[in-house]
Amino acid sequence: MATTVKIREKFQVTIPEDVRSKLPLKVGERVEVTARGGEIVIRPILEIPRNQAWFWSKEWQTQLAQSKKDLEKGRVTRFKSVKEARRHCGD
């Protein structure tokens, strides 16, 4: 069922909740807006696929940078097996 919305100042519209609930949209994400045969089409743009977004988080990038520094300086521990590594970590 279609929902109507009002065009506000600066031609802004709100995507209704019933439509938003069907799509994985988040505040701050970008959308593409095109005209197609008398219709306005709004399509989400996935600049970074959602299943890879964790990799680009500030926390992950900080940990990755620290790991690279540790490797460059030789601060590594080598294990002969996963079992040995788990014992070392207390798992």
N, CA, C and O atoms as a GROMACS GRO file, in nm:
protein
  364
    1MET      N    1   0.085  -0.118   0.000
    1MET     CA    2   0.000   0.000   0.000
    1MET      C    3   0.089   0.124   0.000
    1MET      O    4   0.185   0.131   0.077
    2ALA      N    5   0.058   0.219  -0.084
    2ALA     CA    6   0.136   0.342  -0.095
    2ALA      C    7   0.104   0.438   0.020
    2ALA      O    8  -0.010   0.444   0.068
    3THR      N    9   0.206   0.511   0.062
    3THR     CA   10   0.190   0.613   0.166
    3THR      C   11   0.223   0.747   0.103
    3THR      O   12   0.320   0.757   0.028
    4THR      N   13   0.145   0.849   0.132
    4THR     CA   14   0.175   0.981   0.077
    4THR      C   15   0.252   1.063   0.178
    4THR      O   16   0.235   1.050   0.299
    5VAL      N   17   0.339   1.149   0.125
    5VAL     CA   18   0.417   1.241   0.209
    5VAL      C   19   0.409   1.379   0.146
    5VAL      O   20   0.378   1.393   0.028
    6LYS      N   21   0.436   1.480   0.224
    6LYS     CA   22   0.430   1.618   0.178
    6LYS      C   23   0.571   1.668   0.147
    6LYS      O   24   0.665   1.642   0.222
    7ILE      N   25   0.584   1.740   0.037
    7ILE     CA   26   0.712   1.802   0.003
    7ILE      C   27   0.725   1.929   0.085
    7ILE      O   28   0.639   2.017   0.080
    8ARG      N   29   0.834   1.938   0.163
    8ARG     CA   30   0.857   2.052   0.250
    8ARG      C   31   0.952   2.150   0.185
    8ARG      O   32   0.990   2.135   0.068
    9GLU      N   33   0.991   2.251   0.264
    9GLU     CA   34   1.089   2.348   0.215
    9GLU      C   35   1.211   2.277   0.160
    9GLU      O   36   1.247   2.168   0.207
   10LYS      N   37   1.274   2.337   0.064
   10LYS     CA   38   1.394   2.282  -0.001
   10LYS      C   39   1.365   2.144  -0.062
   10LYS      O   40   1.458   2.066  -0.085
   11PHE      N   41   1.239   2.115  -0.089
   11PHE     CA   42   1.194   1.991  -0.153
   11PHE      C   43   1.232   1.867  -0.074
   11PHE      O   44   1.262   1.763  -0.132
   12GLN      N   45   1.232   1.876   0.058
   12GLN     CA   46   1.262   1.761   0.143
   12GLN      C   47   1.136   1.678   0.166
   12GLN      O   48   1.025   1.731   0.176
   13VAL      N   49   1.157   1.546   0.174
   13VAL     CA   50   1.048   1.454   0.208
   13VAL      C   51   1.098   1.358   0.315
   13VAL      O   52   1.219   1.335   0.327
   14THR      N   53   1.008   1.302   0.392
   14THR     CA   54   1.041   1.203   0.493
   14THR      C   55   1.001   1.066   0.440
   14THR      O   56   0.890   1.048   0.390
   15ILE      N   57   1.091   0.971   0.450
   15ILE     CA   58   1.058   0.834   0.410
   15ILE      C   59   0.973   0.774   0.522
   15ILE      O   60   1.019   0.763   0.635
   16PRO      N   61   0.850   0.736   0.491
   16PRO     CA   62   0.760   0.686   0.595
   16PRO      C   63   0.814   0.562   0.666
   16PRO      O   64   0.889   0.483   0.608
   17GLU      N   65   0.774   0.547   0.792
   17GLU     CA   66   0.822   0.436   0.874
   17GLU      C   67   0.791   0.300   0.813
   17GLU      O   68   0.874   0.210   0.819
   18ASP      N   69   0.671   0.285   0.754
   18ASP     CA   70   0.636   0.155   0.696
   18ASP      C   71   0.727   0.118   0.579
   18ASP      O   72   0.749   0.000   0.552
   19VAL      N   73   0.781   0.217   0.508
   19VAL     CA   74   0.876   0.192   0.400
   19VAL      C   75   1.014   0.166   0.459
   19VAL      O   76   1.083   0.072   0.419
   20ARG      N   77   1.056   0.250   0.556
   20ARG     CA   78   1.188   0.234   0.619
   20ARG      C   79   1.202   0.098   0.684
   20ARG      O   80   1.310   0.038   0.681
   21SER      N   81   1.095   0.047   0.742
   21SER     CA   82   1.102  -0.081   0.812
   21SER      C   83   1.129  -0.198   0.717
   21SER      O   84   1.172  -0.305   0.761
   22LYS      N   85   1.105  -0.177   0.589
   22LYS     CA   86   1.127  -0.283   0.490
   22LYS      C   87   1.266  -0.277   0.429
   22LYS      O   88   1.306  -0.368   0.357
   23LEU      N   89   1.339  -0.171   0.458
   23LEU     CA   90   1.473  -0.153   0.402
   23LEU      C   91   1.574  -0.129   0.514
   23LEU      O   92   1.539  -0.068   0.615
   24PRO      N   93   1.695  -0.176   0.497
   24PRO     CA   94   1.795  -0.154   0.602
   24PRO      C   95   1.862  -0.017   0.592
   24PRO      O   96   1.983  -0.009   0.576
   25LEU      N   97   1.783   0.090   0.602
   25LEU     CA   98   1.838   0.226   0.594
   25LEU      C   99   1.880   0.274   0.732
   25LEU      O  100   1.817   0.242   0.833
   26LYS      N  101   1.988   0.352   0.734
   26LYS     CA  102   2.034   0.411   0.859
   26LYS      C  103   2.059   0.560   0.838
   26LYS      O  104   2.094   0.603   0.728
   27VAL      N  105   2.041   0.638   0.944
   27VAL     CA  106   2.066   0.782   0.939
   27VAL      C  107   2.211   0.806   0.896
   27VAL      O  108   2.302   0.741   0.947
   28GLY      N  109   2.230   0.897   0.803
   28GLY     CA  110   2.364   0.931   0.756
   28GLY      C  111   2.405   0.857   0.630
   28GLY      O  112   2.500   0.897   0.563
   29GLU      N  113   2.334   0.750   0.596
   29GLU     CA  114   2.366   0.680   0.472
   29GLU      C  115   2.317   0.762   0.353
   29GLU      O  116   2.230   0.847   0.367
   30ARG      N  117   2.374   0.735   0.238
   30ARG     CA  118   2.341   0.809   0.118
   30ARG      C  119   2.242   0.730   0.032
   30ARG      O  120   2.238   0.607   0.036
   31VAL      N  121   2.161   0.804  -0.044
   31VAL     CA  122   2.069   0.743  -0.139
   31VAL      C  123   2.088   0.812  -0.275
   31VAL      O  124   2.133   0.926  -0.284
   32GLU      N  125   2.052   0.740  -0.378
   32GLU     CA  126   2.055   0.793  -0.514
   32GLU      C  127   1.911   0.829  -0.551
   32GLU      O  128   1.820   0.750  -0.528
   33VAL      N  129   1.891   0.946  -0.608
   33VAL     CA  130   1.757   0.991  -0.648
   33VAL      C  131   1.758   1.013  -0.799
   33VAL      O  132   1.838   1.091  -0.850
   34THR      N  133   1.668   0.944  -0.869
   34THR     CA  134   1.658   0.959  -1.014
   34THR      C  135   1.512   0.974  -1.055
   34THR      O  136   1.421   0.936  -0.982
   35ALA      N  137   1.493   1.031  -1.176
   35ALA     CA  138   1.359   1.040  -1.235
   35ALA      C  139   1.349   0.929  -1.339
   35ALA      O  140   1.438   0.912  -1.422
   36ARG      N  141   1.239   0.854  -1.334
   36ARG     CA  142   1.221   0.745  -1.429
   36ARG      C  143   1.075   0.741  -1.472
   36ARG      O  144   0.987   0.702  -1.396
   37GLY      N  145   1.051   0.783  -1.594
   37GLY     CA  146   0.917   0.776  -1.650
   37GLY      C  147   0.810   0.841  -1.564
   37GLY      O  148   0.705   0.781  -1.542
   38GLY      N  149   0.833   0.961  -1.516
   38GLY     CA  150   0.735   1.032  -1.436
   38GLY      C  151   0.734   0.993  -1.289
   38GLY      O  152   0.648   1.037  -1.213
   39GLU      N  153   0.830   0.909  -1.247
   39GLU     CA  154   0.841   0.867  -1.108
   39GLU      C  155   0.973   0.915  -1.048
   39GLU      O  156   1.070   0.937  -1.120
   40ILE      N  157   0.974   0.930  -0.918
   40ILE     CA  158   1.098   0.959  -0.846
   40ILE      C  159   1.140   0.828  -0.780
   40ILE      O  160   1.063   0.767  -0.706
   41VAL      N  161   1.262   0.786  -0.809
   41VAL     CA  162   1.314   0.660  -0.754
   41VAL      C  163   1.426   0.693  -0.656
   41VAL      O  164   1.522   0.761  -0.692
   42ILE      N  165   1.413   0.646  -0.533
   42ILE     CA  166   1.516   0.664  -0.430
   42ILE      C  167   1.574   0.527  -0.400
   42ILE      O  168   1.503   0.436  -0.359
   43ARG      N  169   1.706   0.515  -0.421
   43ARG     CA  170   1.772   0.385  -0.404
   43ARG      C  171   1.890   0.399  -0.309
   43ARG      O  172   1.973   0.488  -0.326
   44PRO      N  173   1.901   0.312  -0.208
   44PRO     CA  174   2.015   0.317  -0.116
   44PRO      C  175   2.147   0.294  -0.190
   44PRO      O  176   2.154   0.210  -0.281
   45ILE      N  177   2.250   0.366  -0.151
   45ILE     CA  178   2.384   0.346  -0.206
   45ILE      C  179   2.467   0.283  -0.095
   45ILE      O  180   2.478   0.338   0.014
   46LEU      N  181   2.525   0.170  -0.124
   46LEU     CA  182   2.609   0.102  -0.027
   46LEU      C  183   2.755   0.130  -0.063
   46LEU      O  184   2.816   0.057  -0.142
   47GLU      N  185   2.811   0.237  -0.006
   47GLU     CA  186   2.950   0.272  -0.033
   47GLU      C  187   3.043   0.166   0.023
   47GLU      O  188   3.143   0.132  -0.040
   48ILE      N  189   3.011   0.116   0.139
   48ILE     CA  190   3.082   0.002   0.200
   48ILE      C  191   2.974  -0.100   0.231
   48ILE      O  192   2.881  -0.070   0.305
   49PRO      N  193   2.986  -0.220   0.177
   49PRO     CA  194   2.884  -0.321   0.207
   49PRO      C  195   2.868  -0.338   0.358
   49PRO      O  196   2.966  -0.342   0.432
   50ARG      N  197   2.744  -0.348   0.402
   50ARG     CA  198   2.716  -0.355   0.546
   50ARG      C  199   2.792  -0.467   0.616
   50ARG      O  200   2.835  -0.451   0.730
   51ASN      N  201   2.809  -0.580   0.547
   51ASN     CA  202   2.878  -0.692   0.612
   51ASN      C  203   3.029  -0.670   0.621
   51ASN      O  204   3.099  -0.754   0.678
   52GLN      N  205   3.079  -0.559   0.565
   52GLN     CA  206   3.221  -0.527   0.576
   52GLN      C  207   3.245  -0.397   0.653
   52GLN      O  208   3.360  -0.356   0.668
   53ALA      N  209   3.140  -0.334   0.701
   53ALA     CA  210   3.153  -0.205   0.769
   53ALA      C  211   3.237  -0.214   0.895
   53ALA      O  212   3.306  -0.118   0.929
   54TRP      N  213   3.234  -0.327   0.965
   54TRP     CA  214   3.313  -0.343   1.088
   54TRP      C  215   3.461  -0.318   1.061
   54TRP      O  216   3.531  -0.262   1.146
   55PHE      N  217   3.509  -0.358   0.942
   55PHE     CA  218   3.651  -0.343   0.910
   55PHE      C  219   3.692  -0.196   0.906
   55PHE      O  220   3.807  -0.163   0.936
   56TRP      N  221   3.601  -0.109   0.869
   56TRP     CA  222   3.632   0.033   0.854
   56TRP      C  223   3.598   0.114   0.979
   56TRP      O  224   3.610   0.237   0.978
   57SER      N  225   3.557   0.049   1.086
   57SER     CA  226   3.529   0.121   1.211
   57SER      C  227   3.660   0.176   1.268
   57SER      O  228   3.767   0.120   1.244
   58LYS      N  229   3.650   0.284   1.342
   58LYS     CA  230   3.770   0.346   1.400
   58LYS      C  231   3.843   0.248   1.491
   58LYS      O  232   3.966   0.240   1.489
   59GLU      N  233   3.767   0.173   1.572
   59GLU     CA  234   3.828   0.078   1.665
   59GLU      C  235   3.909  -0.028   1.590
   59GLU      O  236   4.022  -0.058   1.628
   60TRP      N  237   3.851  -0.085   1.485
   60TRP     CA  238   3.920  -0.190   1.411
   60TRP      C  239   4.044  -0.135   1.342
   60TRP      O  240   4.149  -0.199   1.343
   61GLN      N  241   4.033  -0.018   1.281
   61GLN     CA  242   4.147   0.042   1.212
   61GLN      C  243   4.259   0.076   1.310
   61GLN      O  244   4.377   0.063   1.276
   62THR      N  245   4.225   0.118   1.432
   62THR     CA  246   4.326   0.146   1.534
   62THR      C  247   4.399   0.017   1.572
   62THR      O  248   4.521   0.014   1.582
   63GLN      N  249   4.323  -0.090   1.594
   63GLN     CA  250   4.383  -0.219   1.628
   63GLN      C  251   4.471  -0.272   1.515
   63GLN      O  252   4.578  -0.328   1.540
   64LEU      N  253   4.427  -0.253   1.392
   64LEU     CA  254   4.503  -0.298   1.276
   64LEU      C  255   4.636  -0.223   1.266
   64LEU      O  256   4.740  -0.284   1.241
   65ALA      N  257   4.632  -0.091   1.286
   65ALA     CA  258   4.754  -0.010   1.282
   65ALA      C  259   4.851  -0.054   1.391
   65ALA      O  260   4.971  -0.063   1.366
   66GLN      N  261   4.800  -0.082   1.512
   66GLN     CA  262   4.886  -0.128   1.621
   66GLN      C  263   4.947  -0.263   1.588
   66GLN      O  264   5.064  -0.287   1.615
   67SER      N  265   4.869  -0.352   1.529
   67SER     CA  266   4.920  -0.484   1.490
   67SER      C  267   5.033  -0.472   1.390
   67SER      O  268   5.133  -0.543   1.400
   68LYS      N  269   5.018  -0.382   1.293
   68LYS     CA  270   5.123  -0.362   1.193
   68LYS      C  271   5.252  -0.312   1.258
   68LYS      O  272   5.361  -0.355   1.223
   69LYS      N  273   5.238  -0.219   1.354
   69LYS     CA  274   5.355  -0.168   1.426
   69LYS      C  275   5.423  -0.281   1.503
   69LYS      O  276   5.546  -0.293   1.503
   70ASP      N  277   5.343  -0.364   1.570
   70ASP     CA  278   5.398  -0.476   1.646
   70ASP      C  279   5.473  -0.572   1.555
   70ASP      O  280   5.582  -0.618   1.590
   71LEU      N  281   5.417  -0.602   1.439
   71LEU     CA  282   5.484  -0.691   1.344
   71LEU      C  283   5.616  -0.632   1.296
   71LEU      O  284   5.717  -0.701   1.290
   72GLU      N  285   5.615  -0.502   1.262
   72GLU     CA  286   5.735  -0.436   1.213
   72GLU      C  287   5.847  -0.437   1.318
   72GLU      O  288   5.964  -0.447   1.283
   73LYS      N  289   5.810  -0.428   1.444
   73LYS     CA  290   5.909  -0.424   1.552
   73LYS      C  291   5.940  -0.563   1.607
   73LYS      O  292   6.016  -0.576   1.703
   74GLY      N  293   5.882  -0.666   1.547
   74GLY     CA  294   5.912  -0.802   1.589
   74GLY      C  295   5.844  -0.843   1.718
   74GLY      O  296   5.882  -0.943   1.779
   75ARG      N  297   5.744  -0.770   1.760
   75ARG     CA  298   5.671  -0.803   1.882
   75ARG      C  299   5.562  -0.905   1.849
   75ARG      O  300   5.443  -0.872   1.844
   76VAL      N  301   5.605  -1.028   1.826
   76VAL     CA  302   5.510  -1.135   1.793
   76VAL      C  303   5.546  -1.259   1.872
   76VAL      O  304   5.660  -1.277   1.913
   77THR      N  305   5.449  -1.343   1.894
   77THR     CA  306   5.471  -1.472   1.957
   77THR      C  307   5.426  -1.578   1.857
   77THR      O  308   5.313  -1.575   1.808
   78ARG      N  309   5.513  -1.670   1.829
   78ARG     CA  310   5.479  -1.775   1.733
   78ARG      C  311   5.440  -1.902   1.810
   78ARG      O  312   5.502  -1.937   1.910
   79PHE      N  313   5.338  -1.968   1.761
   79PHE     CA  314   5.289  -2.090   1.824
   79PHE      C  315   5.295  -2.203   1.723
   79PHE      O  316   5.281  -2.182   1.603
   80LYS      N  317   5.315  -2.324   1.773
   80LYS     CA  318   5.323  -2.441   1.686
   80LYS      C  319   5.185  -2.495   1.651
   80LYS      O  320   5.170  -2.570   1.554
   81SER      N  321   5.084  -2.455   1.730
   81SER     CA  322   4.949  -2.505   1.705
   81SER      C  323   4.846  -2.408   1.762
   81SER      O  324   4.878  -2.321   1.843
   82VAL      N  325   4.724  -2.425   1.718
   82VAL     CA  326   4.614  -2.345   1.772
   82VAL      C  327   4.595  -2.379   1.919
   82VAL      O  328   4.567  -2.291   2.001
   83LYS      N  329   4.610  -2.504   1.952
   83LYS     CA  330   4.596  -2.548   2.091
   83LYS      C  331   4.697  -2.474   2.181
   83LYS      O  332   4.662  -2.428   2.290
   84GLU      N  333   4.820  -2.463   2.135
   84GLU     CA  334   4.924  -2.392   2.211
   84GLU      C  335   4.888  -2.245   2.226
   84GLU      O  336   4.906  -2.187   2.333
   85ALA      N  337   4.837  -2.184   2.121
   85ALA     CA  338   4.799  -2.042   2.126
   85ALA      C  339   4.683  -2.022   2.225
   85ALA      O  340   4.682  -1.924   2.299
   86ARG      N  341   4.590  -2.112   2.226
   86ARG     CA  342   4.477  -2.102   2.318
   86ARG      C  343   4.523  -2.114   2.463
   86ARG      O  344   4.474  -2.042   2.551
   87ARG      N  345   4.615  -2.204   2.487
   87ARG     CA  346   4.669  -2.217   2.624
   87ARG      C  347   4.737  -2.088   2.665
   87ARG      O  348   4.724  -2.045   2.780
   88HIS      N  349   4.809  -2.027   2.574
   88HIS     CA  350   4.879  -1.900   2.601
   88HIS      C  351   4.781  -1.789   2.637
   88HIS      O  352   4.808  -1.706   2.724
   89CYS      N  353   4.666  -1.787   2.569
   89CYS     CA  354   4.566  -1.682   2.589
   89CYS      C  355   4.471  -1.713   2.704
   89CYS      O  356   4.390  -1.629   2.743
   90GLY      N  357   4.480  -1.834   2.757
   90GLY     CA  358   4.392  -1.869   2.870
   90GLY      C  359   4.256  -1.921   2.828
   90GLY      O  360   4.165  -1.927   2.911
   91ASP      N  361   4.240  -1.960   2.703
   91ASP     CA  362   4.111  -2.015   2.656
   91ASP      C  363   4.098  -2.161   2.690
   91ASP      O  364   3.997  -2.223   2.658
   0.00000   0.00000   0.00000
